């Protein structure tokens, strides 16, 4: 019969924890990038890092560069080579150049206001025929609008940029191509670049949000798995300690009673106490071994199954409680899963422990264990003929032992009933569906 390690679910939880972390952070890894693209990505990351740390410094440097280029174009007279009217007054040209370049300092915080400020100077530029190159700096503002503002605003900014050009094309029809086409192309490039940057930014933010949610879910699942594992370990320790201590207590009581009349029976009781104690210590070592820093060194003995019930009943008989075992029905060709067998074993163990603790000390006290195999289900009935005071038996029916047995049964959609039997005494009935039972 195949047996499973009691803490394999904990190992699965650890592996799931690591896999979630690995794939949750996969988007961060640049291992799939080529050397050239990886170098470009690192360069852009450094630029963005500087920009995020010192946005005002970065804005000031770029704005200063554009102002210098605009002033140099005016002072060198280069603007006259493309002007429709080279006789435009120099002070007016200088004023328009400064008006196109200096407001770039606020292009990120107030891009639409900056573009509206430039609009009158753009109209003056094309109407006078100066056609200075600094007017193309409007497209930088368009880029920022595409990155930060709604698409409807981007459409209105396109109309705001092209309207003066269309008006000037009627005033200077001989240079309409030089007036309109460069701005249209630059507007399209700036708008597309802004949309790409915005899309990439939103995609990155979505990945960040998804990674954060995955990390929170991973931590939550790890905490839930750890809590479930602690509950399971606590339940196992309750079953091991409670049962064995009850057996030891019964043996000690019987040994002290027999010491005066039958020293041989007292010696047998002491020997049984030693055997039971060693078994309990061995089970506790196996259970606690997986909680150490290096669980691979722990003893990997499998958990009990239905094949171990005979040994369990033998220990109870040594404690002075006669127990009969009756197996009915035909066991299925495929044995029940180890978890279901462990549940049935622990229910029988806990029920007999409660009998030892609460069923009194009558010489005729006895217990019966009946395992019944039905189509698609396994039933276990543990009954005794004890008759303790009502408050003790109620304590046995509502304590942690019964609660733990019901929790075990519910893991496999089973049911557990505990209460007085019709013949007197107490009984615990467990019903577990097998793997082939209908869902």
C-alpha positions in Angstrom: 0.0 0.0 0.0 1.4 3.4 -0.9 2.0 5.7 2.0 2.6 9.5 1.8 4.8 11.7 4.0 2.7 13.6 6.6 4.2 16.9 5.6 4.3 16.7 1.8 1.7 19.4 1.6 4.0 21.8 3.4 6.8 21.0 0.9 4.3 21.7 -1.9 3.5 25.0 -0.3 7.2 26.0 -0.2 7.7 25.1 -3.9 4.5 27.0 -4.9 5.8 30.0 -2.9 9.1 29.9 -4.8 7.5 29.5 -8.3 5.1 32.3 -7.7 7.9 34.6 -6.7 9.9 33.5 -9.8 7.2 34.1 -12.3 5.7 37.1 -10.6 9.0 38.9 -11.0 9.8 37.6 -14.5 9.0 40.9 -16.2 11.9 42.5 -14.3 14.6 40.2 -15.8 16.6 41.6 -18.7 18.2 38.2 -19.5 16.3 37.8 -22.8 17.4 41.2 -24.1 20.2 41.4 -26.7 23.4 43.2 -25.7 22.5 46.3 -27.7 18.9 46.6 -26.5 20.0 45.8 -22.9 22.6 48.7 -23.1 19.9 51.0 -24.4 17.5 50.0 -21.7 20.1 50.6 -19.0 20.9 54.0 -20.5 17.2 55.0 -20.5 16.8 53.7 -17.0 19.7 55.9 -15.8 18.2 58.9 -17.5 14.8 58.2 -16.0 16.4 57.8 -12.6 18.1 61.2 -12.8 14.9 62.8 -14.1 12.9 61.3 -11.2 15.4 62.4 -8.6 15.9 66.0 -10.0 13.0 66.9 -12.4 13.6 70.6 -12.1 17.3 70.3 -12.9 16.6 68.2 -15.9 13.9 70.5 -17.1 16.1 73.5 -16.7 19.0 71.9 -18.6 16.8 71.0 -21.6 15.0 74.4 -21.6 18.3 76.2 -21.5 19.6 74.3 -24.5 16.5 75.1 -26.6 16.7 78.8 -25.6 20.4 78.9 -26.6 19.6 77.3 -30.0 16.7 79.7 -30.6 18.8 82.8 -29.7 21.7 81.5 -31.8 19.4 81.1 -34.8 18.3 84.8 -34.4 21.7 86.3 -33.7 23.4 84.5 -36.6 20.6 85.5 -39.0 20.0 81.9 -40.0 16.3 82.3 -39.8 16.4 84.6 -43.0 17.5 81.6 -45.1 14.0 80.0 -44.8 11.9 83.1 -44.1 9.2 84.1 -46.6 10.0 87.7 -45.6 13.6 88.3 -44.4 12.9 91.9 -43.5 10.9 91.1 -40.3 12.3 93.3 -37.4 14.9 91.5 -35.4 13.4 92.4 -32.0 10.1 90.7 -33.1 12.0 87.6 -34.2 13.9 87.5 -30.9 10.7 87.9 -28.9 9.0 85.0 -30.8 12.1 82.8 -30.4 12.1 83.3 -26.6 8.3 82.8 -26.5 8.7 79.4 -28.2 11.6 78.2 -26.0 11.3 79.5 -22.4 7.8 78.1 -21.7 9.2 74.6 -22.2 10.2 74.8 -18.6 6.5 74.1 -17.7 5.8 71.7 -20.5 5.3 68.8 -18.0 3.2 70.4 -15.4 1.0 72.5 -17.7 1.4 71.4 -21.3 -1.9 72.6 -22.6 -1.4 76.0 -21.1 2.1 76.3 -22.6 0.7 75.4 -26.1 -2.1 78.0 -25.7 0.5 80.6 -24.8 2.5 79.7 -27.9 -0.5 79.9 -30.2 -0.5 83.7 -30.7 3.2 83.8 -31.4 2.8 80.9 -33.9 0.2 83.0 -35.7 2.5 86.0 -35.7 5.4 83.9 -36.9 3.7 82.6 -40.0 1.7 85.8 -40.7 4.8 88.0 -40.7 6.7 85.4 -42.9 9.6 85.0 -40.4 9.0 81.2 -40.3 11.6 80.7 -37.5 12.7 77.2 -36.7 11.9 77.7 -33.0 8.2 77.3 -33.8 8.9 73.5 -34.1 9.4 73.5 -30.4 5.6 73.3 -30.2 5.9 69.6 -31.0 7.8 69.0 -27.8 4.7 70.3 -26.0 2.5 68.1 -28.2 4.6 65.1 -27.1 4.0 65.9 -23.4 0.3 66.3 -24.1 0.2 62.9 -25.7 2.0 61.3 -22.7 -0.1 62.9 -19.9 -3.5 64.2 -21.2 -6.5 62.5 -22.8 -6.5 61.8 -26.5 -9.3 64.3 -27.0 -6.9 67.0 -25.8 -4.2 65.7 -28.3 -6.7 66.2 -31.1 -7.5 69.8 -30.1 -3.7 70.5 -29.8 -3.3 69.3 -33.4 -6.0 71.8 -34.5 -4.3 74.5 -32.5 -0.9 73.9 -34.1 -2.1 73.6 -37.7 -4.7 76.4 -37.8 -2.1 79.2 -38.1 -0.3 77.3 -40.8 -3.4 76.9 -42.9 -4.1 80.7 -42.5 -0.5 81.5 -43.5 -0.7 79.2 -46.6 -3.3 81.5 -48.0 -1.1 84.6 -47.3 2.1 83.0 -48.8 0.9 80.4 -51.3 4.3 80.1 -52.9 5.8 78.6 -49.7 2.8 76.6 -48.4 4.7 73.3 -48.6 7.5 74.8 -46.5 4.9 76.1 -44.0 2.6 73.2 -43.6 4.4 69.9 -44.3 7.3 70.1 -41.8 4.9 70.9 -39.0 2.4 68.2 -40.0 5.2 65.6 -40.1 6.7 66.7 -36.8 3.3 66.7 -35.1 2.6 63.2 -36.3 6.0 62.0 -35.1 5.6 63.8 -31.7 2.1 62.4 -31.2 3.1 58.8 -32.1 6.1 59.0 -29.8 4.0 60.3 -27.0 1.4 57.6 -27.5 4.1 54.9 -27.5 5.7 56.3 -24.3 2.3 56.5 -22.7 1.4 53.0 -23.7 4.7 51.7 -22.4 4.2 53.6 -19.1 0.7 52.2 -18.6 1.9 48.7 -19.5 4.7 49.0 -17.0 2.3 50.3 -14.3 0.0 47.4 -15.0 2.8 44.9 -14.7 3.9 46.6 -11.4 0.3 46.4 -10.1 0.1 42.8 -11.2 3.4 41.9 -9.6 2.3 43.6 -6.3 -1.0 41.7 -6.4 0.8 38.4 -7.1 3.2 39.1 -4.2 0.3 39.9 -1.8 -1.6 36.8 -3.0 1.6 34.7 -2.6 2.2 36.0 0.9 -1.5 35.4 1.8 -1.4 31.9 0.4 1.8 31.2 2.3 0.2 32.5 5.5 -2.9 30.4 5.0 -0.9 27.3 4.1 1.3 27.8 7.2 -1.8 28.3 9.4 -3.4 25.1 8.0 -0.1 23.3 8.5 0.1 24.5 12.1 -3.5 23.4 12.7 -2.8 19.9 11.2 0.4 19.5 13.3 -1.5 20.6 16.4 -4.2 18.0 15.6 -1.6 15.3 15.1 0.1 16.2 18.4 -3.2 16.2 20.2 -4.0 12.7 18.9 -0.6 11.3 19.7 -0.2 12.8 23.2 -3.8 12.5 24.3 -4.1 8.8 23.3 -0.8 7.7 24.7 -1.1 9.6 27.9 -4.6 8.2 28.4 -3.2 4.7 27.9 -0.3 5.4 30.3 -2.7 6.8 32.9 -4.9 3.7 32.7 -1.9 1.4 33.0 -0.5 3.4 36.0 -3.9 3.2 37.8 -4.2 -0.5 37.1 -0.6 -1.1 38.1 -1.0 0.7 41.4 -4.2 -1.2 42.1 -2.5 -4.6 41.3 0.8 -3.8 43.1 -0.5 -5.1 46.5 -2.3 -8.2 45.2 -0.5 -9.3 42.0 3.1 -8.0 41.7 3.4 -9.8 38.3 0.4 -7.8 36.9 2.0 -4.6 38.2 5.3 -5.4 36.5 3.4 -6.0 33.2 1.7 -2.7 33.6 5.0 -0.9 34.1 6.5 -2.7 31.1 3.5 -1.6 29.0 3.9 2.0 30.3 7.5 2.0 29.1 6.6 0.6 25.7 3.8 3.1 25.2 6.0 6.0 26.3 8.7 5.1 23.9 6.2 4.8 21.1 4.8 8.2 21.9 8.3 9.8 22.0 9.2 8.2 18.7 6.0 9.6 17.1 6.6 13.0 18.5 10.2 13.0 17.2 9.0 12.2 13.7 6.4 14.9 13.9 8.6 17.6 15.3 11.6 16.7 13.1 10.0 18.4 10.1 9.8 21.6 12.0 13.5 21.9 12.3 15.8 24.1 10.2 16.7 21.1 8.0 13.6 18.9 7.6 15.4 16.6 5.1 17.1 15.1 8.2 13.8 14.2 9.8 12.5 10.7 10.0 10.2 10.1 7.1 8.1 7.2 8.6 4.7 7.2 7.0 1.5 8.1 8.9 -0.7 5.3 10.3 -3.2 3.6 8.0 -6.1 1.1 8.5 -3.5 -1.7 8.5 -2.2 -0.3 11.9 -5.5 -0.5 13.7 -4.7 -3.9 15.1 -1.6 -2.5 16.8 -3.6 0.4 18.1 -6.2 -1.9 19.6 -3.5 -4.1 21.2 -2.2 -1.1 23.0 -5.6 -0.2 24.2 -6.2 -3.7 25.5 -2.9 -3.6 27.4 -4.3 -0.4 29.1 -7.2 -2.6 30.4 -10.0 -1.8 28.0 -11.3 -4.9 26.1 -11.8 -4.0 22.4 -13.4 -6.0 19.7 -12.8 -5.3 16.0 -15.4 -6.2 13.3 -14.7 -5.6 9.6 -17.8 -5.8 7.4 -18.2 -5.6 3.7 -15.6 -6.1 0.9 -12.7 -3.7 0.8 -12.4 -2.0 -2.6 -9.8 -3.2 -5.0 -8.1 0.2 -4.9 -7.3 1.0 -1.2 -8.6 4.3 0.1 -6.3 7.2 -0.1 -3.7 7.6 2.7 -5.4 10.7 4.0 -8.8 8.9 4.3 -7.1 6.0 6.1 -5.3 8.3 8.5 -8.7 10.1 9.2 -10.4 6.7 10.1 -7.4 5.7 12.2 -7.3 9.0 14.2 -11.1 8.9 14.7 -10.8 5.3 16.2 -7.8 6.4 18.3 -9.5 9.5 19.7 -12.8 7.6 20.4 -11.0 4.9 22.4 -9.0 7.6 24.2 -12.2 9.3 25.2 -13.5 5.9 26.4 -10.4 5.4 28.6 -10.8 9.0 30.0 -14.5 9.4 30.4 -16.3 6.0 30.4 -15.7 5.1 34.0 -13.9 2.2 35.8 -16.6 -0.5 35.6 -15.0 -4.0 35.4 -17.4 -4.8 32.6 -16.4 -1.8 30.5 -15.7 -2.8 26.9 -15.6 -1.2 23.4 -16.4 -2.2 19.9 -14.9 -1.0 16.7 -16.7 -1.7 13.5 -15.3 -0.9 10.0 -17.9 -1.2 7.2 -17.1 -1.0 3.5 -20.1 0.2 1.5 -20.2 1.1 -2.2 -18.4 4.4 -2.4 -18.0 4.9 1.3 -16.2 3.8 4.5 -17.9 3.8 7.8 -16.3 3.5 11.2 -18.4 2.9 14.4 -16.7 3.1 17.9 -19.1 2.3 20.8 -18.7 1.5 24.5 -21.0 0.4 27.3 -19.8 3.0 29.8 -22.2 5.2 31.8 -20.3 8.2 33.2 -21.9 11.3 34.8 -23.7 13.5 32.3 -21.2 16.5 32.7 -18.2 14.3 31.9 -19.8 12.8 28.8 -20.9 16.1 27.5 -17.4 17.4 27.9 -16.2 14.5 25.8 -18.8 15.3 23.1 -18.0 19.0 22.8 -14.2 19.1 23.6 -11.3 19.6 21.2 -11.1 15.8 20.5 -14.6 15.7 18.9 -14.0 19.0 17.2 -10.7 17.7 15.7 -12.4 14.5 14.5 -15.2 16.5 12.8 -12.5 18.8 11.1 -10.7 15.7 9.8 -13.9 14.2 8.4 -14.9 17.5 6.7 -11.6 17.6 4.8 -12.9 14.6 2.7 -16.6 15.6 2.7 -17.3 13.1 5.5 -19.6 13.3 8.5 -19.1 12.5 12.1 -21.8 12.0 14.8 -21.1 11.5 18.5 -23.6 10.9 21.2 -25.3 8.4 23.5 -26.1 5.0 22.0 -29.5 3.3 22.2 -28.0 0.5 24.4 -26.4 2.9 26.8 -22.9 4.1 26.7 -21.4 6.3 23.9 -20.8 5.9 20.2 -18.9 7.8 17.5 -19.9 7.2 13.9 -17.8 8.3 10.9 -18.7 8.2 7.3 -16.1 8.9 4.6 -16.8 8.9 0.9 -14.2 7.1 -1.2 -12.4 8.5 -4.2 -14.9 6.9 -6.6 -17.9 8.3 -4.9 -20.0 10.8 -6.9 -19.3 14.5 -6.4 
